[in-house]
Amino acid sequence: MTRPRDQRWATLRQSLATVAVLVGLGASAADARPTAPLPDLRSDFVRQCAPHMVGRWAHPEAVCSCLHDHAIVMVEDADLREALLRGISENGVPTIETQWVPPSKLAEIGPTFSKIAKPTLQCMFAPAD
């Protein structure tokens, strides 16, 4: 015969085990949910850039993709890279407005254009097959 105290402990252990299983199931179900999709920055850039390239190039999306993948990656500084992305997506040509970069980096604008000149010209005039 089981004593009331033993029954209470057995019931408590069973309840705790049930709670632990439910918590475990809830955590695994939360992990299985799809995460919110992250914005595709490359596609957004091409979408903004391509309308500026229409009429200039036969394949504007290809030019914009090439600029994103080959010219812009040459720019290591995040502020200058963001300014360059903005310039291309707003104007369709590599542009950096001085107000888009911190004053301490204004002197780096010229060298940045020198760095991206060759890949930019290749994207626009001799795209890789």
N, C-alpha and C positions, 0 to 999 in steps of 0.2 A: 504494500500500500504506500502511495506517495504522500508525503507530507505537504501541507499547503505552501510551506516556504520553498520546497523543492519545485513545486508546480510554478510558483511565481518566477523563480530563476530560469526554469525551462522556457516559460512564456517570454520572459525578457530576452533570453538568448535568441529565441526564434524570431522575435520582433526585430532585434538588432540585425540578425542575418538577412531578414527580408528587406530592411531599410538599406543595408549595404548592397544587396543585389539591385534594388531599384535605382540607387544612386549610380551604380556602375552602368546600368542599362541607359540611364538618362545621359551620362557622360558620353557613352559610345554613340548614342543617337545624335547628340549635339555635334560630335566629330564628323558624322556621316552627312550632315546637311551641307549643301553646296555653299561655298563662300560667295560673297558678292563679287561680281566680276570687276577686275581692276581696269581702269581706262587704258586703252591701247594708244599710247602717246604717239607712236610712229604713224598709225593710221590717221589719227587726228591731224598730225602735221601734214601728211600727204593730202588729206581732204582740204585743208586750208591753203596749201601751196599750189595745188594743181590748177585752180581757176586762173591764177596769175600766169601760168605757163601756157595756157590755151592760146593758140595763134602764134606763139613763138616756137613751139616744138611739136613734132608729130605725136609724141607720146608723153604728155605732161606728167602723168603719174609715175612713169619710169624715171624721168628727170628728178622729180621730187624725192622718190625713193632713193635714188642714187645719192642725191645731196645729203639726205638724212643718214644713209649708211656709210658713206665714204668721206664726205667733206666735213660734216659736223663732228664726227668722232675724232677728228684730228685736234679739236679744241679741248684741252684738258680742264681749263678753268670753267667751273659751273656757271658763273655769272656771264662770262663771255659767250659760252655755249647757248645759254638761254636767250641772250640778246640776239644772237645769230639766228636761232630757230624762229624767234619772233619776227626778225627782219625778213627772212625768207617767206614765212607763212603769211605775212601782211603785205609784202611787196613783190614777191616772186623773184627777188634777186638777193644775193648775200648783202645784207645791210646791218649795221649796228649803229643805232642812234646813241649819242653820248649820254642822254638822260636815262638810258636803259642799263647802264653799268655804273658801279660805284666810282666816284672821282679818283680813287687810288688806282683804278685799272684803266683809265683813259689812255695812258701811254701804251697799253697792250693791244689796242684795237688794230693798229697798223701791222704789227707782227702776226696777229691772228689772221688777217687777210692774206698775208704772205704765206702762211702755213696752209691755208685752204685753197690757194689759187690753183694749183695743179689738179687736185681732185675735183674741184668745181668745174674747171674747163673740160676735164675728161667726162664728167657727168653730162655736160651740156652739148659737147661737140663730138665726143668719141666714146659713147657708153660701151662698157664691156659687154660682150655677148654671153 
